[in-house]
């Protein structure tokens, strides 16, 4: 599969959703359908994983790879974010530490639901491997619908691309995080014996676990997709616990390590830690990384 044939349909679905105003698709309906569609696709991904031969060894490999990559994409980006903060003379630090128990509880609950969907799918795939042979095709078409709805959601958030890309701190944080994450992923991937394309693709979720695993598995690599899912899930959970500590050092670290979730899930906590002035920076940084995920993953997967 060429890079163009991999990337073009997925990017087209995202852009059509962003540009096309479909009146019946209200923000409430889009959010609801995105939730259900994500769980459905994750269940089908679980089915694909469960149908694999030598299942246990492949899951163990995915878990080991995710653990090594997690260390790399935590340490290296945080160091470079700190350096970029010094260069930019970023003095914005925490004015107090917010209690993030409720937020962490929410993400753990959501992670539990997500894992449950995958595990149910794995069990179904293990028991019914020979009864459903068109899972990959179905996942591909559902991916197009998912990205269309994500495009709708981005448009409904009234995000003006020009304004977001002119936010200096947000752009610096996003670019530093993406470049350092890709570099860290490549280095760890070389050590693990992964190809360059797979190394870059698996770390290109930038914390968006509900999309990275879906995209990679939908593009024909269920084991690599499982690695991406576990990597980004761990990153989001750790980010919520680490934001108060990172925020004491610099907003570059707390916003950057939040990755794509800085514009939504971790935004309330970042706002509590740094104050309302950080919100535009979070939205700009998170939006740029969110926009990069459905571009980078198919791009790198198409190179493999």
VEXKE-591443 format. One record per residue: residue in one letter; x, y, z of N, C-alpha, C in turn. Coordinates in steps of 0.2 Angstrom, whole numbers, plus 5000, padded with zeros to 4 digits. Layout:
// VEXKE-591443
AXYZXYZXYZ ...
//
This chain:
// VEXKE-591443
X500449945000500050005000500450065000 X500350114995500750174995500650225000 X501050275001500950325006500350365004 X500250374998499650414996498950374997 X498950314995498350274996498150265003 X498650265008498550255015498350325018 X498650375016498550445019497950475017 X497850475010497350525007496650515009 X496350445009495650435011495550465019 X496050445023495950465030495950535031 X496450575028496550645028495850675025 X495650645020495050675016494450675021 X494350615024493850605029493850665035 X494450675037494550725042494350795040 X494650815034494550875031493850895029 X493450845026492750845025492350865031 X492550825036492150835043492250905045 X492850935044493050995047492751055043 X492751045036492451095032491651095031 X491451035031490651025029490251035036 X489751085035489351095041488651055040 X488650995043488050955043487550975049 X487051005048486651035053486450985058 X486150925056485950875061486450845065 X487150855063487650835068487850885073 X487450895078487550935083488150915087 X488450965091489050945095488850885100 X488250885103488050835107488050765104 X487750765098487650705094488350675092 X488750725090489450705087489850675093 X489850705099490150675105489950605107 X489250595106488950535108489150485103 X489050495097489250445092489950435091 X490450485093491150465093491250415099 X490950425104491050385110490850305108 X490250305105490050235104490450205098 X490650245093491050225088491750195090 X492050235094492650225097492650155100 X492150145105492150075108492050025103 X491650035098491449985093492149965089 X492450015087493149995084493649965088 X493649985094494149955099493949885100 X493249865100493049795101493249755095 X493249785089493449755083494149745083 X494549795085495249785085495449725090 X495049725096495249665100495049605097 X494549595093494449535089494949515084 X495249565081495849555076496449525080 X496549555086497049535091496949465093 X496349455095496149385098496249325093 X496149345086496149295081496849285079 X497349315081498049305080498349235082 X498749205078499049145081499649165086 X499749125090500249135096500049195099 X499449205102499249265104499549295110 X499749245115500049275121500749305120 X501149265116501849295115501749365112 X501249375107501249435104501049495108 X500549475113500349525118500949545122 X501349495124501949515129502449555125 X502549545119502949585115502749655114 X502049665113501749725113501849765119 X501749735125501849765131502549785133 X503049745131503749755132503949815128 X503749815121503849875117503549935120 X502949935122502649995125502950025131 X503249975135503649995141504250035139 X504650005135505250035133505150105129 X504650105125504450165121504250215126 X503850195131503550245136504150285140 X504650245142505250275145505550325141 X505650305134506050355129505650415128 X504950405127504550465125504350505131 X504550485137504450525143505050565144 X505650535145506250565147506550615142 X506550595136506950635130506450705129 X505850695128505450755127505450805133 X505450775139505450825145506050865145 X506650825144507250865144507250925139 X507050905132507050955127506551005128 X505950995131505451045133505751095138 X506151065143506451105148506951155145 X507351125140507851175136507451225133 X506951205129506551255125506251305129 X506051285136505751335140506251385142 X506951365143507451415145507651455139 X507651435133507751475128507251525127 X506551505128506051555127505951595133 X506351585138506251625144505551615147 X505351555147504651545150504651545157 X504351585161504351595168503751575171 X503251545167502651535170502651465173 X502551465180502551405184501951405188 X501851355192501251345195501151395201 X500551415202500451455208500151425214 X500051355212499751315218499651245214 X499551195218499451125216498751105217 X498351095211497651075211497651005213 X497050985216496850915218496650885212 X496950835209496750805203496450735204 X496250725210495950655211495350645207 X494950685206494350675202494450665195 X494950705192495150705185495450635184 X495950615189496250545188495750495188 X495250495193494750445193494350445187 X494250505184493850505177494250465172 X494850475171495250445166495350375167 X495450355174495450285175494850245174 X494250275175493650245173493550245165 X493750295162493750285154494250235152 X494850235155495250185153495050115154 X494650105160494350035161493850015156 X493450065154492950045149493250035142 X493850065141494150055134494449985134 X494849975140495149905140494649855140 X494049865143493549815143493349795136 X493249845132493049835125493549795122 X494149815123494649775119494749705121 X494649695128494649625131494149585128 X493549615128492949575125493049555118 X493349605114493449585107494049535107 X494549535111495049485111494749415112 X494349415117493949345119493549325113 X493149365110492749345104493249325098 X493749365097494249345092494549275093 X494649255099495049195101494549135100 X493849155102493349095102493049095095 X493049145091492649145085493149165079 X493749145079494249175074494049155067 X493649105066493549075059492849095057 X492449135061491749155059491649225056 X492149265056492049335054492749355051 X492749355044493349365040493449435037 X492949475039492949545035493049595040 X493449585046493449635051493949695049 X494449675046494949735043494549785039 X494149755034493749805030493249845033 X492949815038492449845042492749905046 X493349885049493749935053493949995049 X494149985043494350035038493850085037 X493250065035492650105034492450145040 X492450105046492250145052492850195054 X493450185052493950235053493750295049 X493550295043493350355039492850395042 X492350355045491750385049492050415055 X492450385059492750415065493150475063 X493550485058493950545057493450595054 X492950575051492450625049492150665055 X491950625060491650645066492150695070 X492750665070493350705073493350775070 X493350775063493350835060492850885061 X492250855062491650895064491750925071 X492050885075492150905082492650965083 X493150955079493651015079493351075076 X492951075071492551135068492151165073 X491751115077491251145081491551175087 X492251165088492551195094492751265092 X492551285086492751355084493451375084 X493851325083494551335083494751365076 X495051425076495351465070496051445069 X496151405063496851375062497351435062 X497251485059497751545059497951565066 X497451575070497551605076497951555081 X497751485080498051435084498851435082 X498951435075499651425073500051495074 X499751545076500151605078500251615085 X500051565089500151565096500851535097 X501351585099502051565099502251515104 X501951515110502151465115501851395113 X501251405111500851335109501251305103 X501451345098501851315092502451285095 X502851315099503551295101503451235105 X502951235110502851175114502651115109 X502151125105501951065100502551045096 X502851085093503451065088503951025092 X504151055098504651025102504450955105 X503850945107503550885109503550835103 X503350855097503250805092503950785089 X504450835088505050815086505450775091 X505450785097505750745102505450685103 X504750675103504450615103504650565097 X504650595091504850555086505550535086 X505950575088506650555089506750505094 X506450515100506450465105506150395103 X505650395099505350335097505750305092 X506150335088506650305083507150275087 X507450305092508050285095507850215099 X507250215102507050155106506850105101 X506550125095506350075090506950035088 X507550075087508150045084508349995089 X508350005096508549965101508149895101 X507449915100506949855100506949815094 X507249835088507249805082506749825077 X506349875079505749895075506049935069 X505649935063505849975057505750045059 X506050085055506050165056505350185055 X504950155050504250175049503850155055 X503950095057503450075063503650115069 X504350125070504550165076504250235077 X504150265071503950335071503150335071 X502850285068502150275068501850265075 X502150215079501950195085501950255091 X502350305090502450355095502050415092 X501750415087501450475084500750485086 X500550445091499850465094499850525099 X500450535102500550595106500050595112 X499850535115499450525120498750515118 X498550515112497850505110497750435109 X497650395114497650325114497050295110 X496450325111495850295107495950305100 X496450345097496450345090497050315087 X497650315091498250285088498250215087 X497950175092497950105092497450085086 X496850125086496350115080496650115073 X497050175072497350185066497850135064 X498250125068498850075066498550005065 X498049985069497749915068497349915062 X496949965061496549975055497049975048 X497649995049498049995043498449925043 X498249875047498549805046499049785051 X499149815056499649795061499349795068 X498949745070498649735076499149735082 X499749705081500149705087500449775088 X500649805083500949875083500449915086 X499749905084499249945086499149945094 X499249875096499149865103499749905107 X500349905104500849935107500750015108 X500450045103500250115103499750125108 X499250085108498650095113498950095120 X499350045122499650035129500050095130 X500450115125500950175126500550235128 X500050255123499750315124499250315130 X498950265132498550255138498950265144 X499550235144500050245150500250325150 X500350355145500550425145500050465147 X499350455145498850505148498750495155 X498750435158498750425165499250455169 X499850445167500450475170500450555170 X500250575164500150645163499750685168 X499150655170498750675175499050675182 X499450625183499750625190500350675190 X500650685184501350725184501250795183 X500650815180500550885179500650935185 X500450925191500550965196501350975197 X501750915197502450925198502750955192 X502650935186502950975180502751045180 X502151065182501951135182502351175187 X502651145192503051185196503751205193 X503951165188504551185184504451225179 X503951215174503751255169503151235165 X502751275163502151265159502351225152 X502951235150503151195144503151125145 X503351105151503351035153502651005154 X502251035158501651015159501151015153 X501151065149500751065143501051015138 X501651015137501950975132501850895133 X501950875139501850805141501150785141 X500750835141499950815140499850795133 X500250815128500150795121499550825118 X499250785115498550805111498050815116 X498050785122497550795127497550865130 X498050905129498050975132497451015130 X497151005124496651045122495951025125 X495950965128495250935130495350905137 X495550845138495550805144495950835150 X496550855148496950885154496950955154 X496550995150496451065150496251095157 X495751065160495451095166496051095171 X496451035172496951035177497451085175 X497651085169498151135167497951205169 X497351225168497051285169497151305177 X496951255181497051265188497751275190 X498151235187498851245189499251305187 X499051335181499451385178498951455177 X498351445178497951505178497651505171 X497151555170496751555163497251575157 X497751615159498251635153498451575149 X498551515152498851455149498351425144 X497651445144497151405140497351415133 X497451475130497551475123498251435121 X498751435125499351395124499151325124 X498751295128498551225129498151205122 X497651245120497251235115497651235108 X498151285108498551285102498951225101 X499351205107499751145107499451085106 X498851075109498451015109498151005102 X497951055099497651055093498151035087 X498751065087499251055082499450975083 X499450955089499650885090499050835088 X498450855089497850815087497850815080 X497950865077497950865069498450825066 X499050825070499550785067499450705067 X499150685072499050615073498750575067 X498150595064497850565059498250575052 X498750615052499250635047499850585047 X500150595053500850555054500750485054 X500250455057500250385058500150355051 X499650375047499550345040500150355036 X500450415037501050435033501650385034 X501750375040502350325042502150255041 X501550235042501350165040501350155033 X501250205029501250195022501950185019 X502450205023503150205022503450135023 X503050095027503350025029503249975023 
//
